[in-house]
Structures are given as structure tokens and as C-alpha cells.
Amino acid sequence: MNEIANPHDLLLENESLRKELQSLTQSKDDLLKINSLFSHAEQFSKAGYWVWDEIADRYITFSEQFASIYGMTAKQIVETVTNLEDDKFRVSAEDLERYKRVVDLARERQQGWDIEYCYYKSGQRVYLHEIGELVLDDHGVIIRTLGTVRDITAVKEKEFALTKAALEVNRELTFQKHALDEHAIVSIADAAGDITYVNDKFCAISGYDREELLGINHKIVKSDEHSDAFFANMWKTISSGHTWHGEIKNVNKTGRDYWVKTTIVPTLDDMGKPFQYVGIRTEITEDKKRVAEIADSKDKEFALIQTTEVAQAANLAKSRFLAAMSHEIRTPMSGVLGMSDLLLDTDLSPQQLDWATSIKSSSKNLLSILNEILDQSKLEAAKLEISPTDFHLASFVRDNTYLFGTEIESKGLTLNTKLDNNLPEAVHADSMRIGQVLSNFLSNALKFTSAGRIEVAVKLEPNEKDELALRFTVTDSGIGLTDEEKSQLFKAFAQADSSTSRKYGGTGLGLSISKQLVELMGGQVGVDSTKGIGSAFWFTVCCQPAKEAVVAKDKRFALDQWVASRPLKILVAEDTIVNQLVIRAILSKLGHSVEIAEDGKSAIKYLKSDDFDVILMDVRMPVMDGLEATASIRAMDDAKSNIPIIALTADISAGNINEYTSVGMDDVCIKPIELPVLLKSINKCLDEEIHTSISRMSALKESRQPVIPPLLIEVKSSG
């Protein structure tokens, strides 16, 4: 007969069973919570999740996305040994060994892991990102592992593309460095004036080795020619974020004096403060000696003429150098801007979006500086042309002011635009240059106005000639100017108040360039201002009546989105790899087929072996440039000689455009490429409306809406 169990023992056994049941129930609840959590996470992150039971050596659960990422069914996942050593996971030996090290170390330290590795699915390389966690019992024993895995192939490919673009830009800038080494004395200094870089020309003329100069202050080459006030003024200019120009007498290592014509450009940080200075110098010692010899002669008038010629020659040499360098740098800048646009048009993480946006913003700022330098050099070399066209005056004013609407609203300012009622509907003038001056005046008004209003007014100016004279005035309620500041304002490279913090970067050339542009258009420029009350910047331009009828356009509807009515087969002749990637991407998105030729010779070879609708031809290429290639194509004895050819170039001066068209190019588009301009050019060359902007279609639907909103432009009587 069995012995009756002790009641105390029975109670203990029951309590043990209760706790075990509670533990199992709790585990089930935890599992349900985990499933719910992972399910929600999967919906938002597109990551697959899994939970692995270490005791049972099997999956407790996993998501459909988890199996899909590895290209397997749920059944295959269950039947597969669940580690990366199985052949079905097709992981390289190197990645497999690294994966095992990371996971083993995590288990040893009882912590999670975070790893990226490469996996081959259906013969395609896939990049995966896995995050794993450990679940421990009360005794510190691993009982489960769980985690997520995400396909990051698209992200990695974007990173590779960005890296490739950066390498290409670096290659181009390295090429430009060699050009600088041959022509200019270059140095870079930090905010304290200590040298961080010098080129070979600097070392050669100063007599110092590069190792002797790095980390040393620029005072090492300072001579006693100039007063402390001279250098104090120079330092005040560049430390306030402005470009400084002048002539400096330096001394080399052996004590020999030499003169240099100098341009010092500050580089600004995100707060608008200089963190380094780039100096470009040209030695003018012999010119200075020749001027001194002439000055000592009895014929002072002859000396003055010679001095002027020397100064003009030095300015012309500087302008030609700056113009050439600006054009060369625009080519890699085209690639950087294009690549950043492509990246911004894809699915980026917040950090990558921030990086790509910063790249585009910095590139556009640099391009703006380059454009100002190029304009200044063209003006000094008397090579900047005015290109008048017919345009609708009211919509022109509206579009140029509308660009500043967001910034004006963000500062709490009001913007008024007033047009006299006797203004012509359309005029014939250079709208791009007028817009450049008007935008510069609006930018200055916005920069120096913290409260109140900004007003743009346009009226007819009395004119004795048989012309229309328009007077544009931009009035603000900003900080205003003193009489002394007004007298210096429009001089080249001079600033009204160098102590004012520069909220926006730039070269300080804007007002000087504006004055010269206005004078080229037969007008004048000026300012009326009172310190502490505000300013009214004005300029006049001479116009002609419009030669043809014009239609008002509204840029507010411009969404910059385009569609193509049919696919084209396009041959692109371009030697820069990044630009090849950019132009292929933007044209392929429109459904076009693109063939890339790395030079003009290759382009001719492609054309002879295949049919194309149009050729986009870079002008400057190795082996055979675009001009020679175009001439060869036009000389062919078959129908292919008539194929439309559009030039892509950074230099579209009137003289160069004449050269391009004279060899047979049908049209010219500037780099960096602007998509609307390029697509309209293709339409024109093919004589077909193939590309249409979404904004145009939207504008047609909104045809009843007035082109000039009454709240934006007030028409007032001139009396």
C-alpha cells in the first residue's frame, strides 16, 4: 500500500507547478507582444523580423518579409539550418567569418549586435543590415535571440554613387591645382592667418620649402613697405567675410623684395564666419620697376599712359585667368549638382537627406560665387555682352519678386510691388541682366531689413532719345547708410559697412557688378538713404518697344516636372564620368534611350553604326573635341549628316556661340545643365513638342485665373 504523501510536500509541489505554469503563460504573452511589436515595425521600416528559441533550436516565429529578403519561402526557412554557414544563404567567406566573430562576441558579452553584410540572392548582390538582441533567463543563460534584417541595397548604391562623384570632383580639382601651380601663387591660411597650404609657385618665389611654411603665419613674407594701418584694413575686410584686392610688397627668404597683385577670398562657415582664407597672387615686380622708371622720367604724361597700360594689362591677365578657371570648375560642379539632384529624388534616410541637401546647397553657393567672379572678369575684359529679347514687363517683375516671398514672409516683412499705369505691356531688353540687378537689390534689402517693409516700384523715366527708359526702385526700412558709406557703395570690391555680419555668403561683388551691368544697358544706378531709417536703391535701363507679341508667364506654377510624348534615342558625347551618370539618369527617367561616347571620335563611330534622334555634344573633350566632331558629322555624305546637334558647354559668350553654330551645331545649352532649358532645346531642334512641363498643363487648367494677382501688383497713376 502506497504511503500517504506529506501535506507540506504536496503544497510545495503545487506551488512549483503554479510558478511553472505562470512562467509558460508569461512567455506566451511576451511572444504575442513581440509578434505585435515586430508586425508594426515591419509595416514602417520594411524590415523582416525573427525570434529563435535556443533551447528548442528552432524559430519561434518570423515574418514573411524576413523570408522574402532572403529569397526563400517560409517552408524553406524552417527546413534550413538557421545560420549563415548554410549554402542557401550564399554569403562570401570573408563576410561569413566577420559575421561569426561579431555574433560570437555579442553572445560572450551578453549584448546585441549590429552588422551589415553582402548576400547573393538569385545571382544578384544584396546588402543586408541586421540588428540582433539576446533574451536571458534569471540565471543569465541565453534562451532566445531575436532581431530584424533589412535590405539596404538601394542605400548602399546611393552611397557608392556619391563616393564616385566625390572622387571624380577630386580628380577634376586636382587637375585645376596643376593649372594654378603653373600660373598663380596660391596659399590657404586658417582664421588666425597661419598657412595650411601653399602651391609650388608660392614656394618658388618665396624661397621657402613647403615644410618651412606650413603652420607659420603669413607675416613671414611681410616686408616693411606697408604701414600697420594698411594690413589692419586688409585684415578687417577679409575677417568680416569680404574679398580683398590690392598690391603687396613681400620679402623672400634671402631678403629680396618682390611685388604681388593679390586677391584674398574668405571661406565662410554655416554661421557666416570666415574659417580660412585663399590667396591668389601674380608677381608684378618687373611691372612695378618699369612704372617707377617711367615715373622718374621728365615726361609725366608719358609715364601716366604707361602706368595705365600696365594696370590694364595686369587686370586683363587676371580677368582672363579667372574666366578660364571659372569655366573649368563649372564642369565638375555640373556633376556635383546633378548627382545631388538625383540623390534627392530617391528614398533617403534623414541623415543621408541632410548630407545630400548640404552638398547641393554648398554647390549652389560655390556656383554663385564663380558666376560673380566670371561676370566681374568679363566686365573688366570688356567681353560681357547684352542680349536683349522681348518679355512681358509685369510678369517679369512679379516672377523676380516672388522668388523672395518665402524669405520675406519668414522675417515678418511685407512686400509691395507698384507699377505705373502708363508702362508698356512688353519691352525689348536684356531681361536676364535686369533681373540680376533687381534680384541683387532685393537680396540686399532683405539682408539689412529686420522689420517693416520692402517695396519694388517701376515707372517710365523721361528720355530725350527715341527709347523707353525704365526706372526700378527697391525701397526698404532697414539699417540705412551714412553719406560716407553711400560714396563707397558701388566701387569695385568696396563694402559699405564691413562690420555688418554677413548672413549670406558671397564675394561682395554684387553692387559693383550691378552698376557696370546697368551702365552697359545705357542706364544709371544710385541710392537714397538715411542711417537708421532705410534705403531706396534705384537703377534705370534703356529699352525698346517689343518687336513681337508676348504672353505673360507665371513661374509660380513651374513645378519643374516634365513628361515626354514619345521615347527618343539620344547620343551623348561627354568625357566626364559624373556628368555621364547625371545626364543618363535624367533622360532615362523620361523614357529615352541613351548611348554615351567618351569623346568626339567615339561619337562619330556610334553614329555610323546606329541611328539616333539627336546628339548632345560636349565642346571640350580629349582625343577629338565637340567642334571637330560636329564638323566631321556635317561633312558625311548621307542623311546622318543632318542629325540635330546640341552643344553642352560652360562658356556661352556670343563669340563662342557664333563659333559653335558656324561648324554646324543647332543649339547651345550651358553647364551645369538646367533640365527645362535642355528639354526645350531638344523640342526646338526636332521641331516637335516632345517634352511638356506639368506646370504648363496645370496652367492650361487654371486658364481662368488672372496672370497678375491684384494683391501682388498695384498699378498706380504716374501723375
MOCOR-V462532 format. One line per field, one symbol per residue. ss: DSSP state (H for helix, E for strand, - for the rest). psi: psi as a letter, one per 40 degrees, with the letter a starting at -180 (. if undefined). burial: b if it has 16 or more other ideal C-beta (glycine too) atoms within 10 Angstrom, else e. Layout:
ss=???
psi=???
burial=???
This chain:
ss=------HHHHHHHHHHHHHHHHHHHHHHHHHHHHHHHHHHHHHHH--EEEEEE----EEEEE-HHHHHH----HHHHHH-------HHH-E-HHHHHHHHHHHHHHHHH---EEEEEEEEE--EEEEEEEEEEEEE-----EEEEEEEEEE-HHHHHHHHHHHHHHHHHHHHHHHHHHHHHHH-EEEEEE---EEEEE-HHHHHHH---HHHH---EHHHHE-----HHHHHHHHHHHH----EEEEEEEE-----EEEEEEEEEEEE-----EEEEEEEEEE-HHHHHHHHHHHH---HHHHHHHHHHHHHHHHHHHHHHHHHHHHHHHHHHHHHHHHHHHHH-----HHHHHHHHHHHHHHHHHHHHHHHHHHHHHHH--------EEEEHHHHHHHHHH--HHHHHH---EEEEEEE-----EEEE-HHHHHHHHHHHHHHHHH-----EEEEEEEEE------EEEEEEEEE------HHHHHH---------------------HHHHHHHHHHH----EEEEEE---EEEEEEEEEEEE---------HHH----EEE----EEEEE---HHHHHHHHHHHH----EEEEE--HHHHHHHHHH----EEEEE-------HHHHHHHHH----HHHH-EEEEEE----HHHHHHHHH----EEEE----HHHHHHHHHHHH----EEEHHHHHHHH-----------EEEE---
psi=hihhihddddddddddddddddddddddddddddddddddddddefiiiihhhddefihdiiiddddddefiidddddeihfieehdeefhiddddddddddddddddefiiihiiihihhfeihhhihhhiiihiaeeehhdiiiaihhhfdddddddddddddddddddddddddddddddihhihiadeehheiiidddddddeiiddddheiieedehiediidddddddddddeeeihhiahhhihadeehiiiihhhhhihiadeehheihhhhihhfdddddddddddeidgddddddddddddddddddddddddddddddddddddddddddddeeigiidddddddddddddddddddddddddddddddefehihgiihihdddddddddddeddddddefiihihhhieeiidiihigdddddddddddddddddeheibihhhihihhhhdigihhhhhhhhifadiiidddddedeiheiidgeehhhdiaaeeedddddddddddeeaiiihhihhedaighiiiihiiihdiiihhihedehefhiihdiiihhhhhhehdddddddddddddeeihhhhheidddddddddeihidihhhidhiichidddddddddeifadeeehhhhhhiehfidddddddddeehdihhiiihhdddddddddddefhgdhhiddddddddfdehidhhdedhhhiie.
burial=eeeeeeeeeeeeeeeeeeeeeeeeeeeeeebeebeeebeeebeeeebbbbbbbeeeeebebbbebbbebbebeeeebeeeebebeeeebbbeeebbeebeebbeebeeeeeebebebebebeeeebbbbbebebbeeeeeeeebbbbbbbbbbebbebeebbeebeebbeebeeeeeeebbeebbbbebeeeeebeebbebbbebbebeeeebeeeebeebeeeeeeeeeeeebeebbbbbbbbeebbbbbeeeeeebbbbbbbbbebeeeeebebbebbbbbbeebbeebeebeeeeeeeebeebbeebeeeeeeebbebbbebbbbbbbbbbbbbbbbbbbeeeebeeebeebbeebbeebeebbebbbbbbbbbbbbbeebeeebebbbbbbbbbbbbbebeeebeeeebebebbbbeebbebbbbbbebbbbbbbbbbbbbbbbbeeeebbbbbbebeeeeeebbbbbbbbbbbbbbeeebbeebbeebbbbebeeebeebbbbbbbbbbbbbbebbbbebebebeeeebbbbbbbbbbeebeeebebbbeebbeeebebeeebebbbbbbbbbbbbbbbbbbeebebebbbbbbbbbbbebbeeeebbbbbbbbbbeebbbbebbebbeeeeeeeeebbbbbbbbbbeeeebeebeebbbbbbbbbbbebeebbbbbeebeeeebbebebeeebeeeeeeeebeeebbeeeeee
